Amino acid sequence: MAVKLLTERLIIQELNETYFEAYHKAFTEEITAFQWPDPFKDIASAKETLASFIAEMKKGNMLELVILNKANDFVGSLEVFSLDSETPELGIWLKKSSQGLGYGYEALRAIVDYLKGKNKYRYFNYEVDVRNTGSIKLVEKFNVVTSTYQECETASKKRLCLQVYHILN
């Protein structure tokens, strides 16, 4: 069954090819500064990666959701990894012009409520670079427990300082 969540201001639905260009355009160097991935080199690499996410969704391994406003404009992306575990990992990013408007909380709240309704998950992992103050403020709006911390380097030599939170509600 396809996932489609409606909130007061947002439509959250499964990624499809319609949104590849918007995703590619918004997934910038600034957006990825504190994330494992880097921006896509070109639209072809974006299409390849996003198509692989769709394939993983079809297998039931993950959710790759687009966040749209009520005018159907692309706002960002919401991911759920390790759906087969008791503690899936959540991820979210919003395009620059959509940050600071409360969309992050609205979208994350919607997916947490949706997944909690399935009664099969203990908590949700949410990994944040400690320098990403916006993401820290977002996750701390939930009932959370601080978990592990690690410093690491990505394949592209980005240094990350990652704090894992467990979202309990």
C-alpha positions in Angstrom: 0.0 0.0 0.0 1.4 3.4 -1.0 2.1 5.9 1.8 0.4 9.2 1.6 0.2 11.4 4.7 -1.7 14.7 4.9 -1.0 17.3 7.5 -2.4 20.8 7.9 0.0 22.2 5.4 1.8 19.3 3.8 1.4 16.3 1.5 3.9 13.5 2.2 4.0 10.7 -0.3 6.3 8.2 -1.9 9.0 9.5 -4.2 8.4 8.9 -7.9 10.1 10.1 -11.1 8.0 13.3 -11.2 10.1 14.7 -8.4 13.6 13.7 -9.6 14.4 17.1 -11.0 13.2 19.1 -8.0 15.0 16.7 -5.6 18.2 17.1 -7.6 17.9 20.9 -7.8 17.3 21.3 -4.0 19.9 18.8 -2.8 22.7 21.4 -2.7 26.1 21.7 -1.1 24.6 23.8 1.7 21.8 21.2 2.3 24.3 18.3 2.5 27.0 20.0 4.5 26.2 17.9 7.6 25.0 14.8 5.9 26.7 11.6 4.7 25.7 12.1 1.0 27.0 14.9 -1.2 25.0 16.7 -3.9 24.5 14.8 -7.1 27.0 15.5 -9.8 24.3 15.7 -12.4 20.7 14.8 -13.1 21.8 11.3 -14.4 23.4 10.4 -11.0 20.4 11.8 -9.2 18.0 9.6 -11.3 20.2 6.5 -10.7 20.3 7.0 -6.9 16.6 7.9 -6.6 15.6 5.0 -8.8 17.5 2.7 -6.4 15.6 4.2 -3.5 12.3 3.4 -5.3 13.5 -0.2 -5.8 14.3 -0.5 -2.1 10.8 0.8 -1.2 9.3 -1.8 -3.4 11.2 -4.5 -1.5 9.9 -3.0 1.8 13.3 -2.0 3.1 12.8 1.8 3.3 10.5 4.7 2.6 11.7 7.6 0.5 9.1 10.2 0.7 8.7 13.7 -0.8 7.4 16.5 1.2 5.1 18.9 -0.8 3.1 21.9 0.2 -0.6 22.1 -0.5 0.2 23.7 -3.9 2.2 20.5 -4.7 5.5 22.3 -4.6 8.5 20.3 -3.6 9.6 21.2 0.0 12.0 18.4 0.8 12.5 14.7 1.6 11.8 12.3 4.4 13.4 8.9 4.7 12.9 5.9 6.8 15.6 3.2 6.7 15.7 -0.3 8.2 11.9 -0.7 8.2 12.4 -4.4 9.1 14.1 -3.6 12.5 12.5 -2.5 15.8 14.3 0.8 15.6 14.2 2.3 12.1 16.3 5.4 11.2 14.6 8.6 10.2 16.1 11.3 8.1 14.7 14.6 6.7 16.0 17.5 4.7 14.2 20.6 3.5 15.2 22.9 0.6 16.7 26.2 1.8 13.6 28.3 1.1 11.4 25.9 3.1 13.5 25.9 6.3 12.4 27.7 9.4 8.7 27.5 8.6 7.8 24.5 10.9 7.6 22.1 7.9 10.3 19.8 9.4 8.4 19.2 12.6 5.1 18.8 10.8 6.6 16.2 8.5 8.6 14.3 11.1 5.6 14.3 13.5 3.5 12.8 10.7 5.9 10.0 9.9 6.5 9.2 13.6 2.7 9.0 14.3 2.2 6.9 11.2 4.9 4.4 12.1 3.9 4.3 15.8 0.4 3.3 14.6 1.9 0.1 13.3 2.8 -1.0 16.8 6.0 -2.7 15.8 8.7 -0.2 16.5 10.3 0.5 19.9 11.8 3.9 18.9 13.3 5.7 16.0 16.9 6.6 15.4 17.7 10.1 14.3 21.3 11.0 13.5 22.3 14.7 13.7 25.6 16.5 13.2 26.1 18.5 16.4 26.8 21.6 14.3 23.4 21.4 12.6 21.5 23.5 15.2 18.3 23.5 13.2 18.1 19.7 13.1 19.0 19.5 16.8 16.2 22.0 17.7 13.8 19.9 15.5 14.6 16.5 17.1 14.5 17.9 20.6 10.8 18.9 20.1 10.1 15.2 20.5 10.5 12.9 23.5 14.1 11.8 22.9 17.0 10.0 24.6 20.5 10.9 23.6 22.4 7.8 22.4 25.8 7.4 20.8 28.2 10.0 19.4 30.9 9.5 16.8 33.2 11.6 14.7 33.8 10.3 11.2 34.8 11.2 7.7 32.8 10.5 4.6 34.2 9.2 1.3 34.4 12.8 0.0 36.4 13.8 3.2 33.6 15.6 4.9 34.1 15.5 8.7 30.9 14.7 10.6 30.2 14.9 14.3 27.2 12.7 14.7 24.9 12.5 17.7 22.2 9.8 17.6 18.9 10.5 19.3 16.2 7.9 20.0 12.8 9.4 19.3 10.4 7.7 21.7 7.1 9.3 20.7 
